[in-house]
Amino acid sequence: MTLETIFLSCFVFGLVFTAGSFFGASHLHLGHFHVGHGHHGGSKAGWFNGFSIAAFLCWFGGIGYLLQRAHSFTTTVVILFALSAGCAAAALISTFLTKVLLKHEKPLLPEDTEMRGIIARVSNTVRPGSLGEIIFSLNGTRRCSAARTPGDHEIQRDDEVIVTHYQRGVAWVIPFHTAETGTADK
């Protein structure tokens, strides 16, 4: 195997891994070895994460291949330039991840997804004994959920409701006006 083949292989692997990350394949499980985002359980990304490794391989392989093909540099110079380019690319990606993308990331707490007490708008009529649909905002994002009513009254589209509890992917709701007056069905 020639040095040129090694450089080309590194470049292709880095390029394929980078392209795969754009399509959601940035988590690879290879036996007991895990290559992933590099920031599980918090907002810290180490220097050796999947993206910086891919950037290193891509630039190391690409620069090394081009310089090796030029035939005007010694092998030592080619390897030094390739390593420098790879390290610079990896440092740039890691810095971008930590300083820009992960700067405002925080762990998700159970109370961040608490549905009880959320005010929503009915988007599909909620009939007794069947499912309807509600639209609401949670953590600044517009969402929807299946909805049921505990009573035997129908809740019309565009009515405001309040979520009393959330179970198995279904929000149990009562009309907002009955929650205000305390006349909700028990």
C-alpha positions in Angstrom: 0.0 0.0 0.0 1.5 3.3 -1.0 1.4 6.6 0.9 -0.8 8.0 -1.9 -3.4 5.2 -1.3 -3.4 5.9 2.5 -4.0 9.6 1.9 -6.7 8.9 -0.6 -8.4 6.4 1.7 -8.3 8.9 4.6 -9.8 11.6 2.4 -12.6 9.3 1.1 -13.5 8.0 4.6 -13.6 11.6 6.0 -15.7 12.8 3.1 -18.2 9.9 3.4 -18.4 10.3 7.2 -19.1 14.0 6.8 -21.7 13.5 4.1 -23.3 10.8 6.3 -23.6 13.3 9.2 -25.7 15.6 7.1 -28.2 12.7 6.7 -28.4 11.8 10.3 -25.8 9.0 10.4 -23.4 10.7 12.8 -23.7 7.9 15.3 -21.8 4.8 14.4 -21.5 1.7 16.6 -18.6 -0.4 15.5 -18.5 -3.3 18.0 -17.5 -1.8 21.3 -16.2 1.4 19.7 -18.6 4.3 19.5 -18.2 7.3 17.2 -20.8 10.0 17.7 -21.5 13.6 18.5 -19.1 13.7 21.4 -21.4 15.5 23.9 -23.6 13.0 25.7 -25.5 14.3 28.7 -24.4 18.0 28.5 -23.1 20.7 26.4 -19.4 19.7 26.3 -17.9 18.5 23.1 -14.4 17.1 23.4 -11.7 17.7 20.9 -12.0 14.2 19.6 -15.6 13.9 18.4 -16.9 12.4 15.2 -17.0 15.7 13.3 -13.5 16.8 14.2 -12.1 13.3 13.4 -13.9 13.4 10.0 -12.5 16.9 9.3 -9.0 15.8 10.2 -9.2 12.7 8.0 -10.6 14.7 5.1 -8.1 17.5 5.2 -5.1 15.2 6.1 -6.0 12.9 3.3 -6.8 15.5 0.7 -3.7 17.7 1.3 -1.5 14.7 1.6 -2.8 13.2 -1.6 -2.4 16.5 -3.6 1.1 17.1 -2.3 2.2 13.5 -2.8 1.0 13.7 -6.4 2.9 16.9 -7.0 6.2 15.0 -6.6 8.0 18.2 -5.7 8.0 17.6 -1.9 9.8 15.0 0.2 7.7 12.5 2.1 8.5 14.2 5.4 7.3 17.6 4.2 4.1 16.0 2.7 3.3 14.3 6.0 4.0 17.4 8.1 1.8 19.6 5.8 -1.0 17.0 5.8 -0.9 16.7 9.6 -0.9 20.5 10.0 -3.9 20.8 7.7 -5.8 18.0 9.4 -5.1 19.4 12.9 -6.2 22.9 11.8 -9.4 21.6 10.3 -10.2 19.5 13.4 -9.5 22.5 15.7 -11.7 24.7 13.6 -14.6 22.2 13.7 -14.2 21.6 17.4 -14.0 25.4 18.1 -17.1 26.0 16.0 -19.0 23.2 17.9 -18.1 24.5 21.4 -18.2 28.2 20.8 -21.2 28.5 18.4 -23.4 25.4 18.3 -23.2 24.2 21.9 -22.9 27.6 23.6 -26.6 27.7 24.6 -27.3 24.0 24.9 -28.5 22.8 28.2 -29.7 19.4 29.5 -33.4 18.8 29.2 -35.1 18.5 32.6 -38.4 16.7 33.2 -40.2 19.9 34.0 -39.3 21.2 30.6 -41.6 18.7 29.0 -44.4 18.8 31.6 -47.8 18.9 29.9 -50.1 19.5 32.9 -51.4 23.0 32.9 -50.5 23.8 29.3 -53.1 26.0 27.5 -53.8 24.7 23.9 -56.1 25.3 21.0 -58.2 22.5 19.5 -57.2 21.8 15.9 -59.5 18.8 15.4 -62.7 18.5 17.4 -62.4 16.4 20.6 -65.5 14.2 20.8 -66.4 12.0 23.8 -64.8 8.6 23.5 -62.6 9.5 20.6 -59.4 11.4 19.8 -59.1 14.9 18.7 -56.0 17.1 18.3 -54.6 20.1 20.1 -51.9 22.6 19.1 -49.7 24.3 21.8 -46.4 25.9 22.5 -43.8 24.1 24.6 -40.2 25.5 25.1 -40.8 28.0 22.3 -41.8 25.4 19.8 -45.2 24.9 18.3 -46.4 21.3 18.8 -49.4 19.1 18.4 -50.8 16.1 20.3 -53.7 13.7 20.3 -56.3 14.8 22.8 -59.2 13.3 24.8 -61.8 14.8 27.1 -62.8 13.1 30.4 -66.3 14.3 30.2 -69.2 13.6 27.8 -69.1 16.9 26.1 -67.6 17.8 22.7 -64.9 20.4 22.5 -65.0 22.3 19.2 -62.2 23.3 16.9 -60.5 26.6 17.9 -61.7 26.3 21.5 -59.0 26.9 24.2 -58.4 24.0 26.5 -56.1 23.2 29.4 -54.2 19.9 29.7 -55.1 18.1 33.0 -52.7 15.2 32.4 -50.8 13.5 29.7 -50.7 9.7 29.4 -49.4 7.3 26.7 -49.1 10.1 24.1 -52.6 11.5 24.7 -53.3 14.9 26.4 -56.5 14.8 28.5 -58.1 18.3 28.2 -61.0 20.3 29.5 -62.3 23.5 28.1 -60.4 26.5 29.5 -63.5 28.3 30.5 -64.6 25.4 32.7 -61.2 25.2 34.3 -61.5 28.9 35.2 -64.9 28.5 36.8 -64.2 25.1 38.4 -67.1 23.3 36.7 -65.0 20.6 35.0 -66.3 17.1 35.1 -64.7 15.0 37.8 
